[in-house]
Amino acid sequence: MSVRHALLALLEQGPMYGYQLRTEFEGRTGSTWPLNIGQVYTTLARLERDGMIEAASGDSEADEDGSKRRYAITTDGRVEVATWFDEPVGRGEPPRDELAIKLAIAVTIPGVDVASLVQRQRTATMNALHDYTRLKRGAATDEPADLAWSLVLDSLIFNAEAEIRWLDHCEARLARRSSAPTRSTVAEEAAR
């Protein structure tokens, strides 16, 4: 997630304090990805260092943590945001997926009940899907804030649905593996 670009985009609406940026970000994403205020100020410091933002005109010097300072976007920052919006999100390196890693390791460790692991995960994902769907019904207006939250919910719903399909696939692969004869079984039958 590009906190850097999201903060720049929010600053295009006008100068804001770090806490305001955090509140705006979380409000527009339904607090799906809460930001640590330290992360906000660290990101703001880097953006200022890189010439993407500056202290808003008329603001006094900031406290050490930047908390009494409003930030304004610069021309370079506006170019950066425009480029971010114009370019597709890269798919170069896939993000680490804890569930995929967990299943990949589980199938290689003797004694792990992978089928139960898949069932427990499916149940948890189905519960999350129901929660997202319930929330989606509540965000049914076309107001910009509701639309933003609704789009985030759509993403969460589609990801949960895709995870359920993938878990179904994993379960089918496990079933085929357990019903397929192993090399030793085939060799034993041939020796008879």
DRENDO-1510 file (C-alpha; in Angstrom, 1 decimal, always signed):
<recs>
REC; n; res; u; v; w
REC; 1; MET; +0.0; +0.0; +0.0 .
REC; 2; SER; +1.4; +3.4; -0.9 .
REC; 3; VAL; +0.8; +5.6; +2.1 .
REC; 4; ARG; +3.2; +8.1; +0.5 .
REC; 5; HIS; +1.0; +8.5; -2.5 .
REC; 6; ALA; -2.3; +8.5; -0.6 .
REC; 7; LEU; -1.1; +11.3; +1.7 .
REC; 8; LEU; +0.1; +13.3; -1.3 .
REC; 9; ALA; -3.3; +12.8; -3.0 .
REC; 10; LEU; -5.1; +14.0; +0.2 .
REC; 11; LEU; -2.8; +17.1; +0.4 .
REC; 12; GLU; -4.0; +18.1; -3.1 .
REC; 13; GLN; -7.2; +19.1; -1.4 .
REC; 14; GLY; -5.4; +21.6; +0.8 .
REC; 15; PRO; -2.9; +21.9; +3.6 .
REC; 16; MET; -3.4; +19.5; +6.6 .
REC; 17; TYR; -1.9; +18.4; +9.8 .
REC; 18; GLY; -0.6; +14.9; +10.2 .
REC; 19; TYR; -3.5; +13.9; +12.4 .
REC; 20; GLN; -5.9; +15.3; +9.8 .
REC; 21; LEU; -4.2; +13.2; +7.1 .
REC; 22; ARG; -4.5; +10.1; +9.2 .
REC; 23; THR; -8.2; +10.7; +9.9 .
REC; 24; GLU; -8.9; +11.5; +6.2 .
REC; 25; PHE; -7.1; +8.3; +5.1 .
REC; 26; GLU; -8.9; +6.1; +7.5 .
REC; 27; GLY; -12.3; +7.7; +6.8 .
REC; 28; ARG; -11.9; +7.2; +3.1 .
REC; 29; THR; -10.9; +3.5; +3.5 .
REC; 30; GLY; -13.3; +2.7; +6.3 .
REC; 31; SER; -10.4; +2.2; +8.7 .
REC; 32; THR; -9.6; -1.0; +6.8 .
REC; 33; TRP; -5.8; -0.2; +6.9 .
REC; 34; PRO; -5.3; +1.9; +10.1 .
REC; 35; LEU; -2.3; +4.1; +10.0 .
REC; 36; ASN; +0.0; +4.5; +12.9 .
REC; 37; ILE; +0.5; +8.2; +13.5 .
REC; 38; GLY; +4.3; +7.6; +13.7 .
REC; 39; GLN; +4.1; +6.1; +10.2 .
REC; 40; VAL; +2.3; +9.3; +9.0 .
REC; 41; TYR; +4.9; +11.6; +10.4 .
REC; 42; THR; +7.8; +9.5; +9.1 .
REC; 43; THR; +6.2; +9.5; +5.7 .
REC; 44; LEU; +5.7; +13.2; +5.8 .
REC; 45; ALA; +9.3; +13.8; +6.8 .
REC; 46; ARG; +10.5; +11.8; +3.8 .
REC; 47; LEU; +8.1; +13.6; +1.5 .
REC; 48; GLU; +9.4; +16.9; +2.7 .
REC; 49; ARG; +13.0; +15.7; +2.3 .
REC; 50; ASP; +12.1; +14.7; -1.3 .
REC; 51; GLY; +10.6; +18.1; -2.1 .
REC; 52; MET; +7.0; +16.7; -2.5 .
REC; 53; ILE; +5.6; +18.7; +0.4 .
REC; 54; GLU; +6.5; +21.8; +2.4 .
REC; 55; ALA; +5.3; +23.6; +5.5 .
REC; 56; ALA; +2.1; +25.5; +4.7 .
REC; 57; SER; +2.6; +29.2; +4.4 .
REC; 58; GLY; +2.0; +31.1; +7.6 .
REC; 59; ASP; +2.6; +28.1; +9.8 .
REC; 60; SER; +5.1; +28.4; +12.6 .
REC; 61; GLU; +7.9; +25.9; +13.1 .
REC; 62; ALA; +6.8; +22.4; +14.0 .
REC; 63; ASP; +7.4; +20.5; +17.2 .
REC; 64; GLU; +10.0; +17.8; +16.9 .
REC; 65; ASP; +7.4; +15.2; +15.8 .
REC; 66; GLY; +5.8; +17.7; +13.3 .
REC; 67; SER; +2.5; +17.7; +15.1 .
REC; 68; LYS; +1.9; +21.4; +15.0 .
REC; 69; ARG; +2.6; +21.9; +11.4 .
REC; 70; ARG; +0.3; +21.9; +8.4 .
REC; 71; TYR; +1.8; +20.4; +5.2 .
REC; 72; ALA; +1.1; +21.6; +1.7 .
REC; 73; ILE; +1.9; +19.7; -1.6 .
REC; 74; THR; +4.5; +21.1; -3.9 .
REC; 75; THR; +4.5; +21.1; -7.7 .
REC; 76; ASP; +6.7; +18.0; -7.7 .
REC; 77; GLY; +4.2; +16.4; -5.3 .
REC; 78; ARG; +1.4; +17.1; -7.7 .
REC; 79; VAL; +3.4; +15.5; -10.6 .
REC; 80; GLU; +4.0; +12.5; -8.4 .
REC; 81; VAL; +0.3; +12.1; -7.6 .
REC; 82; ALA; -0.7; +12.5; -11.2 .
REC; 83; THR; +1.8; +9.8; -12.2 .
REC; 84; TRP; +0.5; +7.5; -9.5 .
REC; 85; PHE; -3.0; +7.8; -10.7 .
REC; 86; ASP; -2.0; +7.4; -14.3 .
REC; 87; GLU; +0.1; +4.2; -13.9 .
REC; 88; PRO; -1.3; +0.8; -13.2 .
REC; 89; VAL; -0.3; -0.9; -9.9 .
REC; 90; GLY; +2.6; -3.2; -10.6 .
REC; 91; ARG; +2.4; -6.9; -10.2 .
REC; 92; GLY; +6.1; -7.6; -10.3 .
REC; 93; GLU; +6.7; -9.4; -7.0 .
REC; 94; PRO; +3.7; -11.0; -5.5 .
REC; 95; PRO; +3.0; -9.8; -1.9 .
REC; 96; ARG; +3.7; -12.4; +0.7 .
REC; 97; ASP; +0.4; -14.3; +1.4 .
REC; 98; GLU; +0.5; -15.8; +4.9 .
REC; 99; LEU; -2.2; -18.3; +4.0 .
REC; 100; ALA; -0.4; -19.6; +0.9 .
REC; 101; ILE; +2.8; -19.8; +2.9 .
REC; 102; LYS; +1.0; -21.7; +5.7 .
REC; 103; LEU; -0.5; -24.2; +3.3 .
REC; 104; ALA; +2.7; -24.7; +1.4 .
REC; 105; ILE; +4.6; -25.5; +4.6 .
REC; 106; ALA; +1.7; -27.6; +6.1 .
REC; 107; VAL; +1.6; -30.0; +3.1 .
REC; 108; THR; +5.3; -30.7; +3.7 .
REC; 109; ILE; +5.2; -31.3; +7.4 .
REC; 110; PRO; +4.1; -34.8; +8.6 .
REC; 111; GLY; +1.3; -34.9; +11.1 .
REC; 112; VAL; -0.4; -31.6; +10.0 .
REC; 113; ASP; -4.1; -32.1; +9.3 .
REC; 114; VAL; -4.1; -29.9; +6.2 .
REC; 115; ALA; -7.7; -30.7; +5.4 .
REC; 116; SER; -8.8; -29.4; +8.8 .
REC; 117; LEU; -6.6; -26.3; +8.3 .
REC; 118; VAL; -8.4; -25.6; +5.0 .
REC; 119; GLN; -11.8; -26.1; +6.6 .
REC; 120; ARG; -11.1; -23.8; +9.5 .
REC; 121; GLN; -9.8; -21.1; +7.1 .
REC; 122; ARG; -12.8; -21.5; +4.8 .
REC; 123; THR; -15.1; -21.0; +7.8 .
REC; 124; ALA; -13.1; -17.9; +8.9 .
REC; 125; THR; -13.1; -16.5; +5.4 .
REC; 126; MET; -16.9; -17.1; +5.0 .
REC; 127; ASN; -17.5; -15.3; +8.2 .
REC; 128; ALA; -15.4; -12.3; +7.0 .
REC; 129; LEU; -17.3; -12.4; +3.7 .
REC; 130; HIS; -20.7; -12.2; +5.5 .
REC; 131; ASP; -19.4; -9.3; +7.6 .
REC; 132; TYR; -18.2; -7.4; +4.5 .
REC; 133; THR; -21.5; -8.0; +2.7 .
REC; 134; ARG; -23.4; -6.7; +5.7 .
REC; 135; LEU; -21.2; -3.6; +5.8 .
REC; 136; LYS; -21.7; -3.2; +2.1 .
REC; 137; ARG; -25.4; -2.9; +2.5 .
REC; 138; GLY; -24.9; -0.1; +5.0 .
REC; 139; ALA; -22.7; +1.9; +2.5 .
REC; 140; ALA; -25.3; +2.1; -0.2 .
REC; 141; THR; -25.3; +5.8; -1.1 .
REC; 142; ASP; -23.3; +7.5; -3.9 .
REC; 143; GLU; -21.8; +10.1; -1.6 .
REC; 144; PRO; -18.1; +10.3; -2.2 .
REC; 145; ALA; -17.2; +9.0; +1.2 .
REC; 146; ASP; -19.7; +6.1; +1.0 .
REC; 147; LEU; -18.5; +5.3; -2.5 .
REC; 148; ALA; -14.9; +5.2; -1.4 .
REC; 149; TRP; -15.7; +2.9; +1.5 .
REC; 150; SER; -18.0; +0.8; -0.8 .
REC; 151; LEU; -15.1; +0.3; -3.3 .
REC; 152; VAL; -12.8; -0.9; -0.5 .
REC; 153; LEU; -15.6; -3.3; +0.6 .
REC; 154; ASP; -15.9; -4.5; -3.0 .
REC; 155; SER; -12.2; -5.3; -3.0 .
REC; 156; LEU; -12.5; -7.1; +0.3 .
REC; 157; ILE; -15.5; -9.1; -0.9 .
REC; 158; PHE; -13.8; -10.1; -4.1 .
REC; 159; ASN; -10.6; -11.1; -2.3 .
REC; 160; ALA; -12.6; -13.3; +0.2 .
REC; 161; GLU; -14.5; -14.9; -2.7 .
REC; 162; ALA; -11.3; -15.6; -4.5 .
REC; 163; GLU; -9.8; -17.1; -1.3 .
REC; 164; ILE; -12.8; -19.4; -0.9 .
REC; 165; ARG; -12.4; -20.6; -4.5 .
REC; 166; TRP; -8.7; -21.2; -4.0 .
REC; 167; LEU; -9.4; -23.1; -0.8 .
REC; 168; ASP; -11.9; -25.3; -2.7 .
REC; 169; HIS; -9.2; -25.9; -5.3 .
REC; 170; CYS; -6.7; -26.8; -2.5 .
REC; 171; GLU; -9.2; -29.2; -1.0 .
REC; 172; ALA; -9.8; -30.9; -4.3 .
REC; 173; ARG; -6.0; -31.3; -4.9 .
REC; 174; LEU; -5.6; -32.8; -1.4 .
REC; 175; ALA; -8.4; -35.2; -2.0 .
REC; 176; ARG; -6.9; -36.3; -5.4 .
REC; 177; ARG; -3.5; -36.7; -3.7 .
REC; 178; SER; -4.9; -38.9; -0.9 .
REC; 179; SER; -6.8; -41.1; -3.3 .
REC; 180; ALA; -4.0; -41.5; -5.8 .
REC; 181; PRO; -1.8; -44.6; -5.3 .
REC; 182; THR; +1.7; -43.8; -4.1 .
REC; 183; ARG; +4.9; -45.2; -5.7 .
REC; 184; SER; +5.4; -47.6; -2.9 .
REC; 185; THR; +1.8; -48.9; -3.2 .
REC; 186; VAL; +2.3; -49.4; -6.9 .
REC; 187; ALA; +5.6; -51.2; -6.3 .
REC; 188; GLU; +4.1; -53.5; -3.6 .
REC; 189; GLU; +1.3; -54.5; -5.9 .
REC; 190; ALA; +3.7; -55.2; -8.8 .
REC; 191; ALA; +5.8; -57.4; -6.5 .
REC; 192; ARG; +2.7; -59.6; -5.7 .
</recs>
